[in-house]
Amino acid sequence: MIIVRSPLRVSFFGGGTDHPTWFNRPEPGAVLSTTINKYIYVQLRRLPAVFDFNYRVAWGMLEEVRCMNEIRHPVVREVLKHYGAADDSGYEVIYNADLPSQTGLGSSSAFTVSLLHAYFGNLGRLSPKHVLAREAIFVEQELLKETVGCQDQIAAAHGGLNRIDFSPGGDHRVRPVNITPARRALLEDSLMMFFTGFTRSADAIEKKKVARFDDRARELRAMYDMVAEGERILTDPNCPLTEFGRLLHHAWMEKRKLDSSVSNPTIDGCYDAARKAGALGGKLLGAGGGGFLLMFVPPEARASVLSALASLTFVPFRMEHDGTSVVLYNPDLTSNYLTSAARVS
């Protein structure tokens, strides 16, 4: 048995420029993001041949099926098929999460990274983080044909506060943003996250945004430029951190121009209420349309913002830097029955 956890992420700037449709033009692509201490957990183990099913998958439903192709969870099915599990090999996969899925925190990619990490680990191959990120991108974009970018998989695998740059062909570079412990603590104390109470399909929203890349090139270039500016604010000890909050507001105004589905009147009302209560800026996390609202709030205004957004659920968090990690590893004696049709290196 192996249990793996991978962190969820908060993306500050550059979202949209991490999509291959954009950076393969080529146009410059980069994001500034951090992972947080909220996780996706995947437990995987080999099933002994004593059940009347070969696969048990527990997520939003419980699946117990004999054939791999009968598995309804698309990521589990395609990972097992592509990476060489025999059809009668027998696996149990259990999913758990600290926060709901489809809420703008990169949970889908964190699950993919966790599943790959657990699957390879069960075979005795504890793969490097850059390999897990690369394979997760391949699974989502090539096997599942999802309209998703590349930042979530990389963030979940590597962890930390990073600038991630994207190059034509899919190459990427992860560069940690180094700030003092005191500045990091002030940043954490200034970020407040609220659950709006409803979820959305990121794939549907991303398809709309990608279709409008030609019309929204100016906005995307501006959002790319904000990555460098956000990094500068964080790393310059002489720059007031409040400038980071104001830049978030500017970025949110630009992001809303990408497509009307990014926001809605309810979200706009909550955002405006938070700003009137003292928040300097913020954004709806992920593709938009629902999920979590992130606000930059000077510590002295936290109580006022909490009161203004009392109808929403406040979710405290801290930043984390570990990335995907193994929580428990107990090698299965039966793991040598597996074949590996797809080599991972």
N, C-alpha and C positions, 0 to 999 in steps of 0.2 A: 504494500500500500504506500502511496505517496500523497501528501497534501501540499499544495502550492498556493500561495497567495500573491496577487499582483495588485498594485495600488491604482486607485482612480486618479484622475488628473483634473487640474484647473488650468485652462488655457487663457492667457492674458491677451496676447496680440498675435496677428499673422494668420489666424484661421481662414481657410480657403486657399491660401497660397501653398498649402501642403498637399494639394490634390495634383496627381500626375497630369491631368488635363491642363493644368496651369503651368507647372514648372517644366514640362516637356516641350513647351512652345518654342524656345525656352524663355521663361520669365523667372526672375528671382523669387525663391520661396523660402520662408523661414517662419518659425513660431517661437514665442517665449511662453513657457509653461512650467508648472510645478506639479509634482504628484503630492497627494495628501494621505493622511493616515486613515483612510477608508478603503476597504479592500474587497476584491473578488476572491473567493476560495474555490478551488477545485480539488476534490478527493477522487483519486483513481486507484482501482485495484483490479487484479485478475479475478475472475469468478471461477470457482471450482465447477467441474462438470456434474453437478448434482441438482441443478435447477432445470425446469422445463423451458428456459429461455437462455440465450447467450449474452444478452446485453440488458443492463438496467441503467437507465439514465433518469436522474431526478433533477428537475429544474422547476418550471412553472407547472409541470405535470410529471407523473411517474410513468415512464415507458419501460416495458418489459417485453422484448422482442427476440426472435430467433435469428433473423438475418440482419446484416448491417444495413442493407438498403431500406429496411423498415423503420430505422431510427428517424424520428421526425425532427430532432434538433439538428439543423443544417451544419453547424460547425463541428459537432461531435461526429456526425456521419461522414463528412468529407475529410476530416483529419484522419479518422481510422482507415478510410478507404485509401487515401493518397499515400499515407506513410507506412502502409504495408501490413496492417493487421489482417490475419486470416479471418475468413468470414465466420468461422466457428470458434474463434479464439477466446471469447468470453471476457467482457469488461463491465465494470460498474463505474459510472461517472456521476458524482454528486456535486451540484452547484449550490453555493451559498454566497450572499452578498451583504455588505453593511448598509447599502442604500439601494433604492429601486433602479432598475434598468431603464434605458431610453429617457434619461434625464440630463444628458449633456455632459457627463463626467467620463466618457470613454469606457463605459462598462463592457460593451460588446468586445472591444479589442483587448481589454484586460482579461476577459474570459478566454479569448483565443490564445493569448500569451500563456495564461495559466494552464490551459489544456495541453498545449504543445510542450511546455516545461514539464508537466506531470507525465505525459506520454513518453517523451524521450528519457526522462529520469527513471521511469519504470523499467526501461530497457537498459539502464545503467549508463546512459549518456546524459550527463548534466551539461547542456549546451551553453555556450557563451551568450551574453545578453544580446549582442548585435545579431547573432544567428536567430534567436527567438523573435526579435523584432522583424527581421527580414522574412522569416517564414510566416509570421502572423499576417504581414502585409500581403504575401503571396496567397495565403488561404482566403482572405477576405476579398481581395481585388481580382484574383485569377480563378480560384476554384468556385467561390460563391458569386462572383460578378457583381459585387456590391459597389455602389457609388460612394466610396469613402476615401478620405485622405490617408496620410501616412503618419501623422503626429501621434495618434493615440497609442498605436502599437509600440512605437519607439519609447514614449513616455512610460508606459506600463512596464516595459522590459528594463529600462535603465534606471528609472526613478530619479528624483531630485529636481532642483530648480535649474532649468537648462534653456539655452538657445539651441534650436535644432534647425539646421540649414538643409535644403533639398536641392539636388542637382538633376539635370536631364538624365534619364535612364534609371532613376530611382535611388541613386546614391544619396547618402545623408551623412551629416556630421553632427555629433552631439557635443556641445561645449557647455560645461557647468558654469553657472553665473555665481561667482564667489562674492559673498557679502559678509559683513561682520555679524557675529551672533546677535549683537544688540540691534542691528538694522533688520536682521531676519525676524527677530522677536517683534519689532515694531510693525513690520509688514504683516505678520500673522495676526497681530492684535488689531490691525486696521481692515482686515478682510472679514466680511460677514456673508454667510451663504444661507439662502432661504429656499425652501421647496415650494414651488408654486401650486402643487397639488395635482398637476396633470402631466402626462408624458406625451411623447411624440415619436414618429418614425424619422430618424435622422436620414435614412436613405432617400425617402421621398423629398425631403427638403433639400438635400444635397443635389439631387437630380435637377431640381428647379434652378438652383444657384449655378451649377456647372453649365447648364444650357445658356445662361446669361453672362458667361465670362467675357465674351467679346464686348458686350455692352457695358460691362462693369470693370473694365481693365483699370481705369483711373482709380476707382475705389480700392481694388486689390493691391495696386502698387502703393497706395497710401498706407494700407494696412501692413504691408511688408516693411515700409519705412518706419512704422511705429515700433517694430521689434527692436531695432537699434536704439531708438529713443528710450524705450522702456528699459532696456538693458543699461543704458547710460545713467538713467535716473537711479536705478537700484545700486549701481556700483560707485557712484560719485558721492562720497560722504558729505560733500558740501551742498548737495542738492536736496531740498526739502522732499521728503517722501510723499508729501501731499500732491506733488506734481504727477506721481504715478496714478493717483486717483483721477486727476483731471484728464490725463491721457486716456484712461479707460473710458471716460465719458465720450471723448472724441472718437475713439475706436468704435464704440457702440453706435454712434450716429452714422458712421460710415458703413458698418455692417448691416444696419437696417435698410440701407439702400440696395443691397444685393438682391433681395426678393421680399415681397410683402408678407410671406409666410414666416419670416424670421421672428416677427413679433406680432402682438395683437393688442387690442384696447385694454384688456385686463392687465397684461404685463406692463404696458406703457403706464397705466395708472399706478401700479406698484412702484415702478421705477421713479416716477415723478414724485410720489409720496416720500420715498426714501431720500431723494435729493432735497426736498423741502425741509426734511427733518435733519439735514446736516451731512448726508452722504455726498462725496465729491464726484463720484462716477461709479460705473459698474457695467454689467453686461449680463445677458442671458447666456449661460454656458452651453457649449456644443453648437449644433447646427442651428438651434433656435426653435421657436414654436412652443416651448414648454420646458419643464424640468426645473433646474436650479438657477436662481438669480443670485449673482455675486455682486456685492457692493463694497466699495472702498469707503470706510467710515473712520474719521479721526476718533481716537478712543473716547474723547469727551462727548461725542455725539452718539455713542452706541445705544444708550438708554432711549434717546429720542427716536432713533431709527427702529429699535425693537418695538416701541409703542406704535409707530406709524405702520409697521408691517405685522401687526399682531395677528392678522388673519392668516399669515403664512407660517410655516414651520421653520424655526431657526435651527440650523445644524452646525454646531461648532466644529472646527477642524484645525489641525496643525499640518505643516508641511512635512514630508518624509523624503528620504534620500536612498532607500535600499533598493527600490524596484522589485521585480519579481524575485521571490525567494521560496525555498523549500521549508515548510513548517515541520513536516514529519516524513521520514523515509525509512521504510521497512521493506527491503527487496523481496519480491515474490520469487519463490523457488521455481514457479512454472513459467517465468518470463522467457526461458530459452525456447519455448514453443513458437514464439513469434518469428515471422520473417520480416525483412525490411526491404520493401520494393523501392523505396525512395531514400537515397543517401542524403544525410544531412551533415554538413561540415562547417 
